[in-house]
Amino acid sequence: MPSEFDFIIAGGGTSGCLLANHLANAPTRPSVLLVEVGGEPVGKTVRPPFYRFMNAFTRPDLDHGYSTTNQPLLNNRSIQYPRGKALGGSSVLNFMVYVYGSGEDYNRWGELVGDDSWRWENTKELFKRIENYDMAAASSYSQYANPSPSEHGQRGLVNVSLPLVLEKGTAVALDAMDKFGMGPRNLDLNSGDPVGVGIFPSSYGRDGRTTSATAHLLNAPNNLTIWSNATVSRFILDGKKVLGVELADGRQAMSKKDVIISAGALDSPKLLLLNGIGPADELAAHNINVVHDLPGVGKNLRDHLLVFLPMEVDPSLTDKHAFESDTAGIAQAQEQWLKDQTGPFTLHNSTLFGGFPKLPRLEDSAEFKALDKDLQEYLSKPTVPSYEILGNAPLALPGFQLAADSAFLTFVAFLMNPQSQGEVTLRSTDPRDAPVIDPKYMEHPFDRKAMLETIREAVTYVQESDLKKYFKRFILGPASTSDEDIQEFMKEALRTGLHANGTVKMGKPEDSSACVSPDFRVYGMEGLRVVDMSVSPLTPNNHTQTTAYLIGQKAADTIIAEYEL
């Protein structure tokens, strides 16, 4: 017999775990089922800050193993696209950067969907409720980070921290950024104005990485049921009303209120399409019965692009390579971490620095002037950045050997506000098959221009700022800062920022590309909502785990109020 619950959440990722926790802990204690295709993430790399970059590239057991279609403008490369396959979803794999984005992102969100409750003055209060923000250590480097405790939350479940101490080389590189003109110095990148350079907050606490599962599923109440290692294969329907779900193993669960899809920007559209909700012509091509013709499902895929810029530097700048090359030291550090969560594993890779500068010259370009006027106005606002630069990243070159007596420092340059729009479509009607992911990277002229200028500025900073006295060579980088050399470099070196969004876009009812309303209900369906980054109507100026948490919090408040829970 089918099990029955008030709410069924399909997907135990960043948004889904938070939503499950908040619904289950509502005063009326509704029954909640959380279904996740992965299991409990275990292993030595999951929690220590030292391993923050490792899980996405070395843990296939925690990854769906997706990749994009061949991208014509990137030398026809297929790009790996790690997606978390575990309780906690991609919060298990991400780089733990915790930044809100610009307050103007959320003001524009409200305008695009016709709901002022998404505006910054409201969303910043939601962030406070999500987080447990530890900024005490910043008092020892307040010239680089000095957030106000009153502007951040200390009672939420997601641990957010600034590093206990700054890693070697951080101050030198940040001072050089500031003097070079990437500033101003920004003492709180989460103030709603991220423009400038400073220290990135991270989603870890004294016990290591915070995932949405460690934050929201530990000590789950008895009215929250978790089915892990389980795949939702189809909806149980009565016309256009979703009554429940059936799993690949044959189990069924019925919902008294809502089925909520929270499988992420790649798998949420896939699940809708498999169940006959999406563009009618695509469904017909797979002989899927059209339950509801919803043209926007799987469309509007956007993502941040990035490029790694690793360089060889004088060893006096940083001891990162020295530690990573010390096998015995790493083994000792591992033992110390397991013993009491202290030692070198809390220091190395704990500090990410950089920020979100603007490119004033970009607004003079033909590519910028060709954008819609309202988009130009948004991008011109003083708190909306052009790109992100992140320092102290990994070498990111598998197999490359650096001399033992040398050192490296890696910057990552991200394109903000991408305009290229891709799509997610079905590979087959088998729910176990990966979706077809075609981001159409760099198809929009603005993206090509903005990424080129971003790389030029990052390379020029390294070669001409006060950092140049430590710089030896780029391990990976353009041959020069000419347009032609940077364009060739982009074709071979660009990769995904892993910030997919927009594929089940939230919008106004009259918007033909919109799929869900501001209260997360799927247009044209009953008893069905989507709650994850797929609903985002824009790509925020951040690393999107933060917005994924926000979406879960906003949805929880909306549903609790609607059902008077």
C-alpha positions as CSV (number, residue, x, y, z in Angstrom):
1,M,0.0,0.0,0.0
2,P,1.3,3.5,-0.7
3,S,2.6,5.5,2.2
4,E,0.9,8.9,2.8
5,F,2.4,12.2,3.8
6,D,1.4,15.8,3.9
7,F,4.4,16.8,1.8
8,I,6.7,14.9,-0.5
9,I,10.1,16.5,-1.5
10,A,11.9,14.9,-4.4
11,G,15.5,15.8,-4.0
12,G,17.6,16.1,-0.8
13,G,20.0,18.8,-2.0
14,T,20.8,22.3,-0.8
15,S,17.2,23.7,-1.0
16,G,15.5,20.4,-0.3
17,C,17.1,19.5,3.0
18,L,16.4,23.0,4.4
19,L,12.8,22.9,3.2
20,A,12.3,19.4,4.7
21,N,13.6,20.6,8.1
22,H,11.5,23.7,8.2
23,L,8.2,22.0,7.1
24,A,8.7,19.1,9.6
25,N,9.4,21.5,12.4
26,A,6.4,23.7,11.8
27,P,4.1,24.0,14.8
28,T,1.5,21.6,13.4
29,R,4.1,19.0,12.7
30,P,3.0,17.9,9.2
31,S,4.4,14.6,7.9
32,V,7.2,15.1,5.4
33,L,8.9,12.6,3.1
34,L,12.3,13.5,1.6
35,V,13.5,11.3,-1.3
36,E,17.1,11.5,-2.4
37,V,18.8,9.5,-5.1
38,G,22.1,9.4,-3.2
39,G,23.0,8.3,0.3
40,E,24.9,9.6,3.3
41,P,28.3,11.1,2.2
42,V,31.2,9.5,4.1
43,G,34.9,9.6,3.8
44,K,38.0,11.6,4.8
45,T,37.5,14.3,2.2
46,V,33.9,15.3,3.1
47,R,34.4,17.7,6.1
48,P,37.9,19.2,6.5
49,P,38.5,22.7,4.9
50,F,41.7,21.3,3.5
51,Y,39.7,19.1,1.1
52,R,37.3,21.8,0.0
53,F,38.2,21.4,-3.7
54,M,38.5,17.7,-3.7
55,N,35.0,16.3,-3.6
56,A,33.9,17.7,-7.0
57,F,36.8,16.1,-8.8
58,T,37.9,13.0,-6.9
59,R,34.6,11.5,-5.4
60,P,32.6,9.9,-8.3
61,D,30.6,8.1,-5.7
62,L,29.1,11.5,-4.7
63,D,28.6,12.8,-8.2
64,H,26.0,12.2,-11.0
65,G,28.8,12.2,-13.5
66,Y,27.2,14.6,-15.9
67,S,28.8,16.4,-18.8
68,T,27.6,18.9,-21.4
69,T,27.2,18.4,-25.1
70,N,30.1,19.5,-27.2
71,Q,30.3,23.3,-27.1
72,P,31.1,24.7,-30.6
73,L,32.6,28.0,-29.3
74,L,34.9,26.1,-26.9
75,N,36.8,24.0,-29.4
76,N,33.9,21.6,-29.5
77,R,34.7,20.4,-26.0
78,S,32.3,18.5,-23.7
79,I,32.7,19.9,-20.2
80,Q,32.3,17.8,-17.1
81,Y,29.5,19.0,-14.9
82,P,29.7,17.6,-11.3
83,R,26.4,17.5,-9.5
84,G,26.0,16.2,-5.9
85,K,24.5,12.7,-5.6
86,A,24.2,12.5,-1.8
87,L,22.1,13.8,1.0
88,G,23.0,17.5,0.9
89,G,23.3,17.5,-2.9
90,S,25.9,19.8,-4.3
91,S,26.6,21.4,-0.9
92,V,28.7,18.2,-0.5
93,L,30.8,19.1,-3.6
94,N,30.9,22.9,-3.8
95,F,33.9,25.0,-2.9
96,M,32.1,26.3,0.2
97,V,32.1,30.0,-0.8
98,Y,29.2,31.7,0.9
99,V,28.3,35.0,-0.7
100,Y,24.9,36.6,-1.1
101,G,25.4,38.5,-4.3
102,S,24.3,42.0,-4.9
103,G,21.2,43.4,-3.2
104,E,20.2,44.6,-6.7
105,D,20.0,40.9,-7.8
106,Y,17.1,40.4,-5.5
107,N,15.5,43.8,-6.4
108,R,15.6,42.7,-10.0
109,W,14.2,39.3,-9.1
110,G,11.2,41.0,-7.5
111,E,10.7,43.0,-10.6
112,L,11.0,40.0,-13.0
113,V,8.5,37.9,-11.1
114,G,6.1,40.7,-10.0
115,D,6.6,40.1,-6.2
116,D,8.3,42.7,-4.1
117,S,8.8,40.2,-1.2
118,W,11.9,39.0,-3.1
119,R,13.5,42.5,-2.8
120,W,16.7,42.9,-0.9
121,E,15.3,44.5,2.2
122,N,13.3,41.2,2.7
123,T,15.8,38.7,1.5
124,K,18.6,39.9,3.7
125,E,16.4,39.1,6.7
126,L,15.9,35.6,5.3
127,F,19.7,35.1,5.1
128,K,20.0,36.1,8.7
129,R,17.6,33.2,9.7
130,I,19.5,30.7,7.6
131,E,23.0,31.2,8.9
132,N,25.1,30.9,12.0
133,Y,27.7,33.4,11.1
134,D,31.0,33.2,13.0
135,M,33.1,36.3,12.4
136,A,35.1,36.5,15.6
137,A,38.4,35.6,14.0
138,A,38.2,38.6,11.7
139,S,39.2,40.8,14.6
140,S,42.8,39.8,14.0
141,Y,42.7,41.0,10.4
142,S,40.0,43.7,10.5
143,Q,41.7,45.7,7.8
144,Y,40.6,42.9,5.4
145,A,37.3,41.8,6.9
146,N,35.1,43.4,9.4
147,P,31.5,42.5,9.1
148,S,29.0,43.8,11.6
149,P,27.4,41.1,13.8
150,S,24.1,43.0,13.6
151,E,23.9,42.5,9.9
152,H,24.2,38.7,10.0
153,G,22.5,35.8,11.7
154,Q,23.9,33.7,14.6
155,R,20.9,31.4,15.2
156,G,20.5,29.7,11.9
157,L,21.7,26.1,11.1
158,V,24.1,26.8,8.3
159,N,27.6,27.4,9.8
160,V,29.3,30.3,8.0
161,S,32.9,31.4,9.0
162,L,35.7,33.6,8.2
163,P,39.1,31.9,8.5
164,L,40.8,31.5,11.9
165,V,43.9,33.1,10.5
166,L,44.8,34.3,7.0
167,E,46.9,31.9,4.9
168,K,50.3,33.1,3.9
169,G,50.3,35.4,0.9
170,T,46.7,36.6,1.3
171,A,47.6,40.0,2.6
172,V,50.2,40.6,-0.1
173,A,47.8,39.6,-2.9
174,L,44.9,41.6,-1.5
175,D,47.0,44.7,-1.0
176,A,48.1,44.4,-4.6
177,M,44.5,44.1,-5.8
178,D,43.5,47.2,-3.9
179,K,46.4,49.2,-5.1
180,F,46.0,48.0,-8.7
181,G,42.4,49.3,-8.8
182,M,40.3,46.2,-8.2
183,G,39.0,47.7,-5.0
184,P,37.7,49.4,-3.0
185,R,38.6,47.3,0.0
186,N,35.3,45.5,0.9
187,L,35.2,44.5,4.6
188,D,31.9,42.6,4.2
189,L,31.3,40.9,0.9
190,N,27.8,40.0,2.3
191,S,26.6,43.5,2.9
192,G,24.4,43.6,-0.3
193,D,27.3,45.4,-2.0
194,P,29.9,42.9,-3.1
195,V,31.9,45.2,-5.3
196,G,35.5,45.4,-4.2
197,V,38.0,43.0,-2.7
198,G,38.2,41.2,0.6
199,I,37.9,37.8,2.3
200,F,35.3,35.3,1.2
201,P,33.1,33.8,4.0
202,S,32.8,30.0,3.7
203,S,30.2,27.4,4.7
204,Y,32.2,25.7,7.4
205,G,32.3,25.7,11.1
206,R,34.7,24.4,13.7
207,D,33.8,20.8,12.8
208,G,34.4,21.4,9.1
209,R,32.2,21.7,6.0
210,T,28.6,22.4,6.5
211,T,26.3,20.6,4.0
212,S,22.6,21.1,3.9
213,A,22.3,17.6,5.3
214,T,24.6,18.2,8.3
215,A,22.8,21.5,9.0
216,H,19.2,20.3,8.5
217,L,18.9,16.5,8.7
218,L,20.7,15.6,11.9
219,N,18.4,14.6,14.7
220,A,15.4,14.7,12.3
221,P,12.0,14.7,14.0
222,N,9.9,11.6,13.7
223,N,7.5,13.2,11.3
224,L,10.3,13.6,8.8
225,T,10.9,10.4,6.8
226,I,14.0,10.1,4.6
227,W,14.2,7.6,1.7
228,S,17.8,7.7,0.5
229,N,19.3,5.9,-2.4
230,A,15.9,6.2,-4.0
231,T,14.8,7.6,-7.4
232,V,11.5,9.2,-8.2
233,S,10.5,7.9,-11.6
234,R,7.0,9.1,-12.1
235,F,4.2,11.3,-10.7
236,I,0.8,9.7,-9.7
237,L,-1.7,12.0,-11.5
238,D,-5.4,12.7,-11.6
239,G,-5.6,14.8,-14.7
240,K,-3.4,17.8,-14.0
241,K,-3.3,17.2,-10.2
242,V,-0.3,15.5,-8.7
243,L,-1.3,13.0,-6.1
244,G,2.0,11.4,-5.3
245,V,5.1,9.8,-6.6
246,E,6.3,6.3,-7.7
247,L,9.9,5.3,-7.2
248,A,12.1,3.2,-9.5
249,D,11.9,0.4,-7.0
250,G,8.1,0.4,-7.2
251,R,7.4,2.1,-3.9
252,Q,4.6,4.7,-3.9
253,A,3.9,7.7,-1.7
254,M,0.8,9.9,-1.8
255,S,0.7,13.5,-0.8
256,K,-2.2,15.2,1.0
257,K,-0.9,18.7,0.2
258,D,2.0,19.1,-2.2
259,V,4.7,17.2,-4.2
260,I,7.7,19.5,-4.2
261,I,10.5,18.9,-6.8
262,S,13.9,19.9,-5.4
263,A,16.3,18.0,-7.7
264,G,18.3,20.9,-8.9
265,A,18.6,22.9,-12.1
266,L,19.5,19.9,-14.3
267,D,17.3,17.2,-12.8
268,S,14.1,19.1,-11.9
269,P,13.4,19.9,-15.5
270,K,14.2,16.3,-16.4
271,L,11.7,15.0,-13.9
272,L,9.0,17.3,-15.2
273,L,9.6,16.3,-18.8
274,L,9.6,12.6,-18.0
275,N,6.1,13.2,-16.5
276,G,4.7,15.0,-19.5
277,I,5.1,18.6,-18.3
278,G,7.1,20.7,-20.7
279,P,7.3,21.7,-24.4
280,A,4.7,19.6,-26.3
281,D,6.9,19.0,-29.3
282,E,9.8,17.7,-27.2
283,L,7.5,15.4,-25.3
284,A,5.9,14.1,-28.5
285,A,9.4,13.3,-29.9
286,H,9.9,10.8,-27.0
287,N,6.3,9.5,-27.2
288,I,5.5,11.0,-23.8
289,N,1.9,11.8,-23.2
290,V,1.5,15.6,-22.8
291,V,0.0,16.3,-19.4
292,H,0.6,20.0,-19.7
293,D,2.3,22.0,-22.5
294,L,4.7,24.3,-20.6
295,P,7.2,25.7,-23.1
296,G,9.8,27.0,-20.6
297,V,10.7,23.7,-18.9
298,G,14.3,23.0,-19.5
299,K,15.0,26.4,-21.2
300,N,16.7,29.5,-20.0
301,L,19.7,27.5,-18.7
302,R,22.3,30.0,-17.5
303,D,25.6,29.5,-15.7
304,H,28.7,31.3,-14.6
305,L,31.8,30.5,-16.7
306,L,35.3,30.5,-15.2
307,V,38.9,30.1,-16.1
308,F,41.7,28.9,-13.8
309,L,44.9,31.0,-13.9
310,P,47.5,29.0,-12.0
311,M,51.0,30.5,-11.8
312,E,54.4,29.6,-10.5
313,V,55.5,32.1,-7.8
314,D,58.4,32.6,-5.5
315,P,58.1,30.2,-2.5
316,S,58.4,33.2,-0.1
317,L,54.8,34.2,-1.1
318,T,53.0,31.0,-0.1
319,D,53.6,27.7,1.6
320,K,50.6,26.0,0.0
321,H,52.6,23.7,-2.4
322,A,55.1,22.9,0.4
323,F,52.3,21.5,2.6
324,E,50.5,19.7,-0.3
325,S,53.8,18.0,-1.2
326,D,54.5,16.8,2.3
327,T,53.0,13.3,2.4
328,A,54.0,12.7,6.0
329,G,52.8,16.1,7.1
330,I,49.4,15.5,5.5
331,A,49.1,12.1,7.2
332,Q,49.8,13.8,10.6
333,A,47.4,16.6,9.9
334,Q,44.7,14.0,9.0
335,E,45.2,12.3,12.4
336,Q,45.0,15.6,14.2
337,W,41.8,16.5,12.4
338,L,40.2,13.2,13.2
339,K,41.2,13.6,16.8
340,D,39.9,17.1,17.6
341,Q,39.3,19.0,14.3
342,T,42.4,21.2,14.8
343,G,45.7,21.6,13.1
344,P,46.9,22.2,9.5
345,F,43.7,20.9,7.9
346,T,41.9,23.9,9.4
347,L,44.4,26.3,8.0
348,H,45.4,25.2,4.5
349,N,42.6,26.0,2.0
350,S,40.7,27.8,4.7
351,T,41.2,31.3,3.1
352,L,39.8,32.4,-0.2
353,F,40.3,36.0,-1.1
354,G,39.5,38.3,-4.0
355,G,36.2,39.9,-4.8
356,F,33.7,41.3,-7.3
357,P,35.1,44.2,-9.3
358,K,33.5,46.2,-12.0
359,L,34.8,46.8,-15.6
360,P,33.9,50.4,-16.3
361,R,35.2,50.0,-19.9
362,L,32.6,47.3,-20.5
363,E,29.8,49.8,-20.6
364,D,31.4,51.6,-23.5
365,S,31.4,48.4,-25.7
366,A,29.1,47.7,-28.5
367,E,28.1,44.4,-26.9
368,F,26.9,46.2,-23.8
369,K,25.0,48.9,-25.7
370,A,23.2,46.2,-27.7
371,L,21.6,44.8,-24.5
372,D,18.0,45.8,-23.6
373,K,17.9,49.2,-21.8
374,D,16.5,47.8,-18.6
375,L,19.3,45.2,-18.5
376,Q,21.9,47.9,-19.1
377,E,20.4,49.9,-16.3
378,Y,20.7,47.0,-13.9
379,L,24.3,46.1,-14.9
380,S,25.3,49.8,-14.5
381,K,24.2,49.9,-10.9
382,P,27.2,50.6,-8.6
383,T,26.7,47.4,-6.5
384,V,26.5,45.0,-9.6
385,P,29.9,43.6,-10.4
386,S,31.2,42.6,-13.8
387,Y,33.3,39.6,-12.8
388,E,34.7,37.7,-9.8
389,I,38.3,37.0,-9.0
390,L,39.1,34.4,-6.4
391,G,42.5,33.7,-5.1
392,N,44.1,30.6,-3.4
393,A,42.3,28.1,-5.6
394,P,43.7,24.7,-6.5
395,L,46.3,24.1,-9.2
396,A,43.5,22.4,-11.2
397,L,45.8,20.7,-13.6
398,P,45.7,16.9,-13.1
399,G,49.1,15.3,-13.7
400,F,51.0,18.5,-13.7
401,Q,54.2,18.3,-11.5
402,L,55.6,21.5,-9.9
403,A,59.2,21.4,-8.7
404,A,59.5,20.7,-5.0
405,D,61.3,23.9,-4.3
406,S,58.8,26.1,-6.1
407,A,55.3,27.3,-5.3
408,F,52.1,28.2,-7.0
409,L,49.2,30.6,-6.6
410,T,46.0,30.1,-8.5
411,F,43.4,32.7,-9.4
412,V,40.0,31.9,-10.8
413,A,38.2,34.5,-12.9
414,F,34.4,34.2,-13.3
415,L,32.1,35.9,-15.7
416,M,29.2,37.5,-13.9
417,N,25.7,38.2,-15.4
418,P,26.0,35.7,-18.3
419,Q,23.5,36.2,-21.1
420,S,23.9,33.0,-23.1
421,Q,20.9,30.7,-22.7
422,G,21.1,26.9,-23.0
423,E,18.7,24.1,-22.4
424,V,18.2,20.8,-20.6
425,T,16.4,18.1,-22.6
426,L,15.7,14.4,-22.3
427,R,18.1,11.7,-23.5
428,S,15.4,9.0,-23.3
429,T,12.4,8.1,-21.2
430,D,14.5,6.1,-18.8
431,P,14.7,8.1,-15.5
432,R,18.2,6.6,-14.9
433,D,19.6,8.3,-17.9
434,A,21.4,11.6,-17.6
435,P,19.7,14.6,-19.2
436,V,21.1,16.3,-22.3
437,I,22.8,19.5,-21.0
438,D,23.6,22.1,-23.6
439,P,24.6,25.4,-22.0
440,K,25.4,27.1,-25.3
441,Y,28.4,28.7,-23.7
442,M,29.6,32.0,-25.1
443,E,26.9,32.2,-27.8
444,H,25.9,35.7,-26.6
445,P,28.3,38.5,-27.8
446,F,28.2,40.1,-24.4
447,D,29.6,37.0,-22.7
448,R,32.4,36.8,-25.2
449,K,33.3,40.5,-24.6
450,A,32.9,40.5,-20.8
451,M,34.9,37.2,-20.4
452,L,37.7,38.6,-22.6
453,E,38.0,41.8,-20.6
454,T,37.9,39.8,-17.3
455,I,40.8,37.6,-18.3
456,R,42.8,40.6,-19.6
457,E,42.3,42.4,-16.3
458,A,43.2,39.4,-14.2
459,V,46.4,38.7,-16.1
460,T,47.4,42.3,-16.1
461,Y,46.9,42.5,-12.4
462,V,49.3,39.6,-11.9
463,Q,51.9,41.0,-14.3
464,E,51.8,44.7,-13.4
465,S,50.7,45.0,-9.8
466,D,52.9,44.7,-6.7
467,L,52.4,40.9,-7.0
468,K,54.7,40.9,-10.1
469,K,57.9,40.6,-7.9
470,Y,56.7,37.1,-6.8
471,F,55.4,36.1,-10.3
472,K,57.5,33.7,-12.4
473,R,55.2,32.4,-15.1
474,F,51.6,31.3,-15.8
475,I,51.3,27.6,-15.7
476,L,48.1,28.0,-17.7
477,G,47.2,31.3,-19.3
478,P,46.9,33.2,-22.6
479,A,50.1,33.8,-24.6
480,S,49.6,37.6,-24.3
481,T,46.8,40.0,-23.4
482,S,45.9,40.6,-27.0
483,D,42.3,40.0,-28.0
484,E,43.4,37.1,-30.3
485,D,45.5,35.3,-27.7
486,I,42.8,35.6,-25.0
487,Q,40.1,34.4,-27.4
488,E,42.2,31.3,-28.3
489,F,42.8,30.7,-24.6
490,M,39.1,30.9,-23.7
491,K,38.2,28.3,-26.3
492,E,40.5,25.8,-24.7
493,A,40.4,26.8,-21.0
494,L,36.9,28.0,-20.1
495,R,34.9,25.7,-17.9
496,T,31.7,25.7,-15.9
497,G,31.3,27.6,-12.6
498,L,28.8,24.8,-11.6
499,H,26.1,27.4,-11.0
500,A,23.3,26.2,-13.3
501,N,20.0,27.9,-12.9
502,G,16.8,29.1,-14.6
503,T,15.5,25.9,-16.2
504,V,12.1,26.0,-14.5
505,K,12.0,29.7,-14.3
506,M,9.9,31.7,-11.9
507,G,8.0,34.5,-13.6
508,K,4.7,36.4,-14.1
509,P,1.7,34.5,-15.5
510,E,1.9,36.4,-18.8
511,D,5.5,35.5,-19.3
512,S,5.4,32.6,-21.8
513,S,8.8,31.3,-20.7
514,A,7.8,31.2,-17.0
515,C,7.2,27.8,-15.4
516,V,6.4,28.6,-11.7
517,S,4.7,31.4,-9.8
518,P,6.4,33.4,-7.0
519,D,4.9,30.9,-4.6
520,F,6.7,28.1,-6.4
521,R,3.6,26.4,-7.9
522,V,4.0,25.0,-11.4
523,Y,1.8,26.9,-13.8
524,G,-1.1,24.7,-15.1
525,M,-0.7,22.0,-12.5
526,E,-2.2,21.3,-9.0
527,G,-0.3,20.0,-6.0
528,L,3.1,20.5,-7.6
529,R,5.9,23.0,-6.7
530,V,9.6,23.4,-7.6
531,V,12.0,24.6,-5.0
532,D,15.7,24.9,-6.1
533,M,18.0,27.0,-8.3
534,S,16.0,26.0,-11.4
535,V,13.4,28.6,-10.5
536,S,15.9,31.5,-10.4
537,P,14.9,34.2,-13.0
538,L,18.5,35.5,-13.1
539,T,22.0,34.4,-12.3
540,P,23.0,36.1,-9.1
541,N,26.4,37.6,-8.6
542,N,27.6,34.9,-6.2
543,H,28.3,31.2,-5.7
544,T,24.8,29.9,-5.9
545,Q,24.6,27.6,-2.8
546,T,23.7,30.8,-0.9
547,T,20.7,31.5,-3.2
548,A,19.7,27.9,-3.1
549,Y,19.4,28.1,0.7
550,L,17.5,31.3,0.3
551,I,15.0,29.6,-2.1
552,G,14.4,26.8,0.4
553,Q,13.8,29.3,3.2
554,K,11.5,31.5,1.1
555,A,9.5,28.4,0.0
556,A,9.2,27.1,3.6
557,D,7.8,30.4,4.8
558,T,5.4,30.5,1.8
559,I,4.1,27.0,2.3
560,I,3.9,27.3,6.1
561,A,1.8,30.5,5.8
562,E,-0.4,29.1,3.0
563,Y,-1.4,26.0,4.9
564,E,-1.3,27.6,8.3
565,L,1.2,25.1,9.6
